[in-house]
Amino acid sequence: MNLVDILILSNGPGEVTTWVRPVVKALRDKLGNNRDEVRISVVLSPCPNASGKEAAIALSYPEVDRVQSAEHFWQFLLWGKTVENWDWSDRGIIIFLGGDQIFPVIIGKKLGYRTVVYAEWEARWHNFIDRFAVMNPQVSAKVSPKYADKFTVVGDIMLEAQKQLNNPQSPSPNPQAPIIGLLPGSKAAKLTQGVPLMLKIAEYIHSKRPEMKFVIPVAPTLDLETLASFADPQKNPFAETFQFSGASLVVSEPSSNYPVLQTSQGIYVELHQENPAYDLLSRCCICLTTVGANTAELGALGVPMLVLLPTQQLDAMRSWDGLPGLLANLPGLGSTFAKIINWLFLRRKGLLAWPNIWAKAEIVPEIVGKLQANDIGEMVIDLIDHPEKLEAMRNQLRQARGESGAAQKIAQIVSEEIGNWK
């Protein structure tokens, strides 16, 4: 068998951790681990949500042979040359797992490779792409019949998270050890507000329910010192907006096997760095999260959540995709653009959390506005005091998440496309 190159195009931290990971594993399971026969490369494109660690994360996957970071993408797109001058086989498949769908069209033409696009909500360039792996039938509903044979419904890649749990049915949390998960995000735009707000909420809940345990599954792109800096009022003046007095990082705490953030009121919040954190998340009775990939992972795991979008600082949210994200992050003018974009967004807000988008209904609460910790804390306590509400939310999440096995189906499509080479 001659060498086949598989080139994966991706971009942000959510895509690299929740899409690329299961797909490369499925590809190796399907196509084998002989690197003389199948070589897997990952090329990243710029993303406003990126932390700069995405390339290292992708390279840590044992199934991946080589990775190029986003800073070198435009050179590759325009000229077909990587910064390390990679060689390419004359046979190959491009798999699109994040970015702009025009990228596989351009790069596929340059390399002469067949193209497979994973499309969640919209599929473009039907006449130029060879195969589309779509999340649900709605994506292909309006496609011209002449392109219908290019489309295969594979389901949601995010659901591969569920398969990494020992129990495929997302166990109910242990009532003897109630855990509340705090997911403030991974980028400064979200952490600035999310960390002090969520820690203040934890303090309020603990004052009413001292038996509660709090955990933060730390994003793989975030180090503990950086996370802790957003809990320090001296480094993050925005903490005062939520009347949060601060917390400090304790790397070795005798009462815990994990590093903790210790608040000024003496509350310990454990910091878990295992990645992916699916087992931990599945043991949470409820999670507080921001908008983004976190909501998809929690939805796939069937974990109840409250989705928080504080608006005390309109220019703080700059992690939008596409042109809005680029404008909001421009030097100098970015703050002004961010305020305008977020003001327009709040006026026309639709559903934000991925489970709600899947279900086309608000099955997990989305709380937007000038949020106060005590109010959110009372909402959490009410849900915990009424476990039937949490169970109803779990059931709705399970119904909304659709079919699983997307990564394996994508690997099958790739195998078929390899077979189309003469």
N, C-alpha and C positions, 0 to 999 in steps of 0.2 A: 504494500500500500504506500503510495506517495504521500509526502507530508501535506496535511491540510491545515491551513491557518484559520483559526477562529478569532476574529477581532471584535471585542465588546466595546461599544461606545457608551459611556455613562458620564455622570457629572457630580451631583451633590452627595452629602453624607448619607441621606436617607436611601438613595438609590444604590450606593455602593454597599451599604450594610444589609439592606432588606431585599434588593433585587439581584445584584451581582452575585452575592454569596450563594444563595440557593441554586442559581442557574449554572454557575461554574461547577458546583458539586454534581448537579444532574448531568451535565455534559460529560464529566469524567466517568460517572456511573454508566452512561450510555455508550460512550465512544472509547473508553479505556484510558489507561494512564501511561501509555507509551508515548513519550514526548517526541519520538522520531516519526510518529504517525499523526498525532494531533497536538498542535501548539496553541495555547490560549494566551492572547494578549489583551490588555485593557488600556484604552486611551481615554483620558478624561477631558471633558470640555469645561469651560468656565461656568461657575454657578454662584449667584449672590449669596447662597447659604453656605458655601464651602468654607472649611476651616484651614485648608492647606495640608491636612493629614490624610486626605482621601487616598492618595497614591500609596502611602505606606500601609494603609488598611487593606487595600486591594492586593498589594504585593504579599501581605501576610497570609493570604489564602493559598493553601498548598496546591490547589488545582491550577493556579495562575503561573505562567512562565515569565511574563515581563509586563511592565506597567510604565506608561508615560503620564506625567502630571499635567494638569490643566494649563500651566503657564506656557507650554510648548504647543498648545493645540492649534493655534491659527496657522503656524508654519506648516503643520501636518495637513490641515484642511486645504490650504492654498497650493502647496507644492508636493504633497504626498510623501514628505520626508520627515522621519522622526528625528529627535535631537541626537539619538544614539545611532542613527542611520541603520535601523533594523532592516534585515532582509525579509522578503516575503515570498511565500510559495506561489506558484502559478494557479493554485486552487485554494479558495478560501470562502468563508462565510462571515458577513458582518451582522452582529446582533445589536440592535438598538435597545439600550436599557437606561435612557435618560438623556436629556439635552434637547436639541431641536431636530425634528424628523428630517430636515433637509440634509443633515450631516451624513447619514448613511447613503443618501442618494449621491452626493458629491464624492465621498470617499470610495463608495462602491464602484463608481465609474473609473476613478483613478487607478484602483487596484485590480479592476476587472473581477470583483467578487460578487457573489450572490448576496442578497440582503434580506434580513428578517427583522421586523419591527414589532416590539411589544407595545401595544397601545391600550392605555387605560380608558380614555374618554373619547379620543378623536384620532382617526387614522388619515394621514395625508399622503399625497404623492402616489396615488394608487397605481398609476401607469408606470412608475419608475421602480417601485419596491416589488421584490419577488414574492414575499410572504408576509402576512400580518398575523401575529398572535394577539388576540384581543381579550380583554378582561370579561366582557359579557356580550350577548347578542346585540344589544343596543348600539354598540360601536359600529357594527357593520350594517345596521338596519337601512341606512340611506345610501349605501354604496351601489353604484351602477352594476347591474347583473353581469356585465362582461368581466368584472373584477371579483365576483363573488367567490370564485374558486381559490383566490389568494388568501381568504380569511378563514381562520380557525379559532374558535372560542376555547381558550385555555384556562380561564379563571384568573384569580388574583394571586400574584406571586407572593404578596404579603402573607398569605395563608400558610406558606411553608414554615413560618414561625411555629405554627401549631404542631407540626410534625417533629419538632425538636424537643417537645415535651414528652416525658414518659407516659403521661396519661393524655390521650388524644382529645379528651373532652373537657379540658380546662377545669381543673378541680375547684370546688367551692373553697373559699378561704377557711382556715381553721378558726372556729369561733373562740378557741382558747388563746389564740395569739393573733389578734386583729392587726393587720398591717395596712398602712396608708402609704401609697407611693406618690412621690413628688417628682414631676418631670418638668423642670423649668426651661428646658431647651439646651442648645449647645452653642449658640452664637450670642455675642454681646448684646445685640438688639433685644433679644428676649430675656436674657439672664439679668439685665439691669433691673427690670421690673419683676421678673418671675421669681428670682431667688428670695429677695426680701419679702415679697407678698406671700409666697408659699411657706416660708419659715414662720412668718407672723401667724398665718392660719394654723400651722402646726402647734404653735404656742397656745393659741386660743382653744383648739380642740383638746389639747392635753390638760388644760385647766378644767375642762368639763368632763373629760374621759381619760384619766391618767393611765389607764391600761393600754391605750393605743401605742403602737410602735410606728415609727416613721422611717422611710428609706428613700434614698435618691439613687436610681440606677444611672450612674454617671455615663454620659455619652462618650463613645470611644475616642472622639476628637477633642476631648476636654480633659485637662489635667486638674488634679485636686486643688492645687494652689490657686489656679485661675478661678475655679468655681468658688473657692472660699473668699476670694477678693470681692465678689459681688455681694457677700454677706457682711462685709466690713463697711460701716458708714463712712469711715475715713477715705475709703477708696471708691465707694459707690454712694454719693450723697443722696441718690434717689431713695435710699432706704428710709429716709426721714418721712417721705410721702406716706408710707404705710405705718409710721410710728414704730418701726422696727429698730431695736437697740443694738442689733448686731449678733454675729456668731463667729466663732474661731475654729480653725481646723485642728483636730486632735488626731494625730496619726496612730497613736497607740493608746487605746482606752481599755482598762482592765475589764470593764463590764461588757465589752463588745469585741467580736472577732474582726471587726472592720474599722477603718478610719471613720470618724464622725465629725459632723459640724455640731458644736456645742453652743447653744444660744445663751444670751445673757441671763435668761430665766432658768438655765440649767437643763434644757431639753436636748436630748441627743437625737440626731438624725444620722442614721447609718449611710455610708457612702459605698455602694457596691460597684465594682469595676469589671465584673465578669461580663463578657460580651459574646453572644447576645444574652440579654437578661430575662429571657422568656420565663424561666422557672420562677424567678423572683416575682416578676410581674403577675404571673398566674396565681400567686399566693396572696396578692393584695385584695382586700375587700373592696377598695375603691382607689382610684388614682386621680390626682389633680395634674392637668397637663396643659400645655399651650397648643396652638394649632400646629399642624405639620405631620410629619411621618409618624410621630409618636401615637397619634390617634388611630392610624391604620394598624399599627402593631397591636395596640390595646384592643381594637375592634376584632382583629384576627384571633386574639387570645380569649375573647369574650369577657374582658375585664371592664366593669363599670367605671365611668369616668365623669368628671366635670371638666369642661374645656374653658379655660380662662383667657380672656383677652382684655387686660387692663388698658385703659386709654388715658391715664393721667398724664402721659407724655406722648403726644401724638407723633412726634418725630422719632420715637424710640424704635418703632417697628419698621425695619428696613429690609426684611428678609423675604421680599416678594420675588416671584419668578419673573423672567423675561424683562421687557423694557422697564416696567415699574421698578423692579429691583435695581436695575442699572442706574436709573435716574435718582433713586433714593440714596444711592451710595456714591454719587458724584462728589468730589472734593469741593468744599465751599457751599455749593448750592444744594447738596444732598438733603440737608435738614429741611429746607423749604419745600423741596419736592416731596419728601416723606410726609410732611404735614398735610399737603394738598392731597396726595394719594390716599392717605389714611382717612382724611375727612370725607373724600368721595366714597371710599370703601364703606365707611360706617353708615352713610346715607343709603347705600344700595346693597347692603350686606345680604347675602344669601346664606346657605348652609356652609359651614367652615370645616367641621370635623369629617374625616373620611367616612366613618360609619354612617353619618347622617347623609352624606352625599350618595353613598351606596343605596341607602334606604329611601332617599328623597323625602326624608322626614326627620325631625329632631328627636332621635331616640336617646341621645346623650345630651344633657343640657349644655348649651353654649352661652356663656355669661360674658357679655361685652359691656364695657362702660368703666366708670370710675369706681373700681371695685374696692370694697372694704373687707379686711380680713375677718372681722367678726361675723359679717353677713354670710360669707362663704363657709366659715366654720360651722355656723348653724345649719346650713344646707347639708353639709357632710354629716353632722350629728343626726339630723332628721333621717337621712338615708340609712345610716347605721342602726338607728333605733327601729327602723321599719325594713327588715331584711327582705320582705316580699317585694319592695320597690327595687332593691338591688337585683334580686333574682329575675324580676321582669325585664330589667335592663339587660342582664346577661342573655336571656332568651332571645330578645330582639336583636342583640349583636350577633348571636349565632345564626339567626335567620337571614341577617343582612349580608353576611360575609361571603355567601355563594359557595361555589365548588372549589376543591383544592386540587393539587397536582399540577399547577401551572408550570413549574420549572421542568418537570418531567416531560410535559407536552411540548414545551419549547425545545427541549433536547431532541425529541422525536422529529420535530419539524426540521431542525438543523441536520439531523441524520438523513432525512429524506432529500434535503437540498444538496447534501454531499453526494448522495446517490445520483443526482441529476447531472453531475459532471461526467462528460463522455471521455 
